[in-house]
Amino acid sequence: MNAGTKMILIGATILVVAAAAAVIQSQPNISGNETDFFVPIEKTGVPVIVVSDSVDLETVASYLEDCSDNVVLQNNMPLNFTRSIIIIDSEWAVSKSDLKVKEALASGAVVLYWGGSPEAFDGERTGLGRSAFLEGASMYGMYHYQPSDAVYCYSAVADDPKETFERSYVWADQTAFGGQRGPYIWQSTYPEWQHPGNTTACFDVECGGYGWMRGMTTYFSVHPESAPFVYGAHFRLQSMPYLGKATAEAYVGSRGEYQAQYNPLSTFGQETIWVSSISGLSWSYKGYGIIVHNKSDMSKDMMRLEHDIDESKRFEYPIVIEPERLSYVYYNDYTGEDTYGILFCERTSTFGSEWEWFEVKCNVSLERSG
């Protein structure tokens, strides 16, 4: 956000899960490498099994009509989980002691949990001991990629159930079954995938009538053999404004045990922002003249890296920021709280006179093996 326009910023920060419903009338303007994050809705036909005794098949099928014609409804968990997306209705799950989530994940299925909190994916039910979910999401999901012991967690926040189901289906299809471009095409280019047993938090957040907030943050163990145990986090936050909208600011924050190092420390309008650390990994992301303000306080184990964006230069286009954090843990498993925020603005007769913050919180729990 330009320094001159900050003086006219009026409004209050709101939590996105409490935002009023809005009808989306336009689509994000996509160009360049930013499309790696965005996968459009397309019918790929992966089988979907909805487990519920309180919804009808016609309703669920209508939510997924643009994704798959192979949708079935049943009131018990299936016996065969192979190559399928399983959606568990939280109202159905209330009275069940065993949701068979562990068996479903072990067989290669993607499990989605509709409504409620992500209790279906606690360590006891999954047998994995790792999770990273947003608070207040309308759909949660998990997939376990066994060859590298990678765990993918998903959160969708949207007012429209159809949006929720569609974005969740696309994430599940892209993650586990290849989707339109192969399973996570960025795995070969992002360096932390060399560390087995990583955990990735993915999310899609509808931001009123302004656009979408999307994220994919990977947590990985750098030094697992002995204390201090070092955990890294490669944050990826993407702002996707609708036509007529722009991104003014974006930030990533983190609070947890022993926040040790983070990058970038600060920048002053570079076109490319480089990130490197004692983890031995490095990457870069496009700066677009972004100024990074370091508002971290390590005495409070708190990281906050604010990205000030000149919205007039990147009007209507996606912005991706990719900071990093390292944490030292001496005795316990890692638990932390990550926050993401985007300030959207709308072009009016006075450019940038309408602004709105959207923020989400992600709770992270990583049990240390061995």
N, C-alpha and C positions, 0 to 999 in steps of 0.2 A: 504494500500500500504506500503510495507517495506520501512524503512527509507533510506536504501542504494539505492533503485531503484528510489527514488524521485529525485535524482540528475540528472538522465538521462531522466526525463520527458520532452518531446518536443512536442509542438503542441499548439493549441489554443482552448479555450472553445468555443463550438458552441451551438447555440440554436437548439434544436431538430427539431423544426418545419421547420427549413431551411436546414436540412440535405439532402444530395443528395440521390436519390433513390438507393436502393440496393436490390438485389435478395436474398431472404432468402433460404438457401439450407439445413439447419439443424434445429433440434428442441431442446428446452431446456432440460437439463438433470435434471430430477425431482427425488427427494428422500425425505423420511422422512415427517415431519409435514409441510414442505413448500408446499406440494401439496394442502393444503387448499386454496391457492390463485389461483392455476392454474386449470382451467376447460377445458379439451380438447374439440375440435369440435365434436359434435355428433348430428345426426338428431333426433330431438325431436318433430318436427311437429307442433309447436305453430303457429296459423294463423298469417300471416304477411300482412298488408295492406299498400301498397306504394301509397302515394298521390302525383301525379305529372302529368304534361302535357308535359314534355320534354324528358322523358326516355321511353324506350320500355320494356315490360314485360320480354322478353327473356333475356335482359341484366341483369335486377335486379334478375331474377330467377337464373341466372348463378352465381351471387355473393353468393346466399344462397342455392345452390344446395346440400351442405353437412349439412345443418341445417334444412330445412323444404321444403316439396313439396307443402305446402299450402300457396302460394304467389299470391296475386292479386294486380292489378294496377287499380287505379281509379283517376279521376280528381277532386274529391271533398272529404271532410272529411266524413267518414262513419256515419251512423245513429246509429249503434250498435257497441259499443266499447268493450264489455265484452270479457275477456280473449283473448286479441290480442296484437300484437306489431304493432304500427303505425309508419311508417317512412314518414316524411314530407320532400319533396324536397324544399330546400330553394328558388330555382328559382320560383317554383309554389307559394310559400308563399309571395313573394314580393308584389303582387298586392292584397292581401287579408287582410282585416281589422280584421276579427275574424277567428282565426285558430281553435277555439273550443278545445284548449288545456286543459282549465279548466274542461270542461265536460268530456273529455277523461280520464284525471287523476282521476277525481272523480268516474268514473265508474270502475276503477281498471285496465285500460290499461296502457301499457308502451308506452311512446311517445319518438321517436327518431327524431332528426332534422339533416338532411344531408346537409352539406355545410354551408358556412356562419358562423356567430357568434351565440351564444346561445340566441338571442333576443326572440326566441319563448318561452323562459322560464322566462321572466321577471315577477315581482310580479303581475302586472296588468293582464297578460294573464293566470297565473296559480292560482292566488288567494291564494298563499302560502307564498310569501314574503321571501323565503329562496332559495339560490342557491350557488353552489360551482363548477366552471368549469375552465378547463385549457384554456389558450389563444392559438389560432391557431389550434384547433382540427378539424378533418375532419368529425366527427360525435359527436353530443351531445344527451343526453338522460335524462329522468326524470321519476321517479315512486313514487307514494304517497301511503305508507302503512298506511291505515286509522286507524286500531285498536290502533296503538301507535303514530299516527300522525308523522311517520318518513318519511323523504324525502330523496330519493336516486338520486344523480346527477352523470352523466357519461360523460366522454370525451374519445374519441379514436383518436390517432394520428398514421397514417400509410400511406405509399405512395401508396400501392395497394388497390383499392376499395374493392376487395374481402376480403382482410384482415380486412378492416374497418367494412364491413357488418358482417362478421363472428364473430369478437370479440364483436361487439355491440349486435348481436343476443344472443350470449352466456351470456353476462351480463344481458340482459333483461329477458331471460328465467330463469337464475339462481336466479335473484332477485325476480321476481314476481310469477313465475309459478313452481318453484321447480327444474327445470333442471334435472340433473342426481342425485343430492344428497340432494334435499330439499332446500327450500328458505334460502339462507345464513346460512349454517350450523354453522357458527361461532357466530351467534347471542346469543346462549345460553352460550357461554364461554367468550365473551367480556363484561366487567362490565358496560360500559357506556349505554348499552341498557336498564338498569333499569330507565334511565331518559327519559320520553316521550318527543316527539317533537324534537328528534335529527335529524341532517342533515348529510348525508354521501357523501363525494366526492370520486368516484371511477374512475380510469383511466387505460387505456392500451396505452403504448407508444412504438412504434417500434423504436429501436435504431440502425439504419443502419444494418450492418451485424454482430453486436455484440450480440444482444439479445433483451429482452423486459424490460421495466420499468413498474411496475404495482403498483397501490396505492389504498388504501381504508382508508380514514381519516374521522373519525366521530367527529362532533362538537355537544356539548351538554351543556345545561344550568344547572349549579350547584346551583346557588342562584338566582331564577327568581322573588322572591317576592318584593324586594326593592333594591335600590341602596346601594352599588355598585352591579351591575349585573355581575355575574361571568360566563364566558364561558370557557369550557374545550375543548381541541382537543386531540384526540388519533390518532397520525399519524401511518400509516403502509405503509412502502415503501419496495417494493420487487424488487431485481435485479435478472433477469433470463437470464444468459449468454447462448449462443449457445455452441455447442461442439467446443473445441479448444480455447474458450474465458474464461475470468474470471473477477470478480469484484474486483477492487483495492480500491475504496473509494465510500462512499455514504453519502449524507447529507440531512437534512431537515432544512429549514429556514422559518422564519415567521416574517412578519412586519405588525404592526397594532396598534390599540389603546391600551395603558395600558398593555403591555406584562408584566405579573406579576410574573409568576413562570414557570419553565420548568424542565424537567428531561429526561435522566440522566444528572447530572452536568458534570461528567467526569468518565471514567473508565480506567483501566490499564490492559486489557487483560483477564478479567473474562470470564468464560465459560457461565455464566448466568447474564444478566443485569436486575436489578429490577427497577421498576418505581412505585413511590407512591407519593401522593400529598395531599394538603389540601382539594381536592375534595372528599376525602374518598375512592377513587378507587385505585386499584393497579393491576399490571400485570408484567410479565417478558417476555424477549425474549432471544434467544440463542446468546451468545456473540462470540463464536468461536475464542476467543482471540482478539476480536476487541478492539481497543483503541479509546475512544471517546474524541475528542477535543472540548472544549466549546469555540466557537468564538462569543458568544452573546454579545450584548451591550444594556443593559436595558435603558441607558440614551437616546437611539435612538429608543426605543420600537422595538428592533430587536433581534430575536433569531436565532442562527445558531449552530447546533450540527453536527459536522463532525465525521464520523465513518471510521477509518483507518483499512483496512482489509488486512490480510496476504493472498494474492491471491494464494500463492502456497499451502496453506492448504485447501482452499475451491475452488479449480480449477474446473470450469465447473458447480458448484452447486449453487442453489439459496441462496440469503442472504435476510433476512427480518429484518428491524429495526423498532422499535416502540416507539419513544419518545413521550413526552406529553408536552402540553403548557396550561397555564391558563391565562386568560385576564380579567381585571376589566373594566367595562364600566359603567359610572355614569349617562349619560344623553341620549346617542344616541343608535341606533341599532349598532350591531357589523359589521364592514367592515374590511377586512384584505387581505393580500397578502401572500400566502405560496409558497415556492419554493422547488423543489426537484431536486437533481442532483446525477448522477451515473458516475463514471469513470470506463470504461471498458478497459481491456487490452487483447492482443492476444499473445499466446505463439509462439515465433519464435526461431531461432537459439540462439538469446540472449533473455532470458525470459523477457517479459514485455517491449520490446523495441518499441511496438506500442500501443499507448494509445489514448483514445478519451472520452471527456466529453459529456454528454447529460443532458440537464436541461430543466425544464418546470416550468411555473408559474400558480398558481391557484388563481383566484379571488373569495373571499368569502363574501357573504352578508347575514346577519341573522337579520330579522326584529323581534323586541321584541314585543310579544303579551301582551295585557293588559295595 
